[in-house]
Amino acid sequence: MSLKSGNEPVPVQIARTTIEVYIREGRIVTTDEVPPFGENPAGCFVSIHAHGSLRGCIGTILPTKETVAAEIIRNAVSASTEDPRFDAVRSEELEELDISVDILSEPEPVRSTDELDPERYGVIVTSGIRRGLLLPALDGVDTVYDQLAIARRKGGIAPDEQCAIQRFTVVRYS
C-alpha cells in the first residue's frame, strides 16, 4: 500500500491500491486485498488527476459488479489504463496522482431543467443509443446550461436535438 493511502477515505484507498498494483505488477487486486467497503452494488466513477489536470476518468452509471468495492476496482483499472483521452498511467507517475471516487445514486428522470443544479446533481442525456454523462460539482461548470451542453458534447448529441435527461447525486471521496 502506498504512503498516501492510509490518510485517504476507504474508496480512494481501494482505487489507489488497485492502480498501483495493476501498473507495477500487471494484475488486478481482489476485494480480499483491499479494505472492506460497501457490500451493496452501486455505479461509481474513478477520477485521476496529476498536477491539477485530469489524467483519467472512467465509471459506470449503474452497477456491473456484486459490490461497490469490486466496481471501484474495475473502474480504477479502466481510468488508469483505458481512458481513450490519455495514455496509460506510468509507474513513475504513481506518487503524483490525486484520486477521487464518486459513488452514484440511481438516476431519476427530469421533467424540467428547473429540477437540475450542477453543484448538487450530475446529469445523463440520452438520444437513441448516444449518451453523455457529467458528474456534479465540477470546476468551471457553473450553470445548468453549461452542464447540459458538456454532457451533450460528450454523448455526440447536437444542442438542438431532443434528448431524455436524468439526474443523480454522488457521494464524493477524495
Helices and strands as residue ranges (DSSP letters): G 4-7, H 10-25, G 31-33, E 44-50, E 53-59, H 68-81, G 91-96, E 97-104, E 108-109, G 113-115, E 122-127, E 130-134, H 144-155, E 164-168, E 170-173
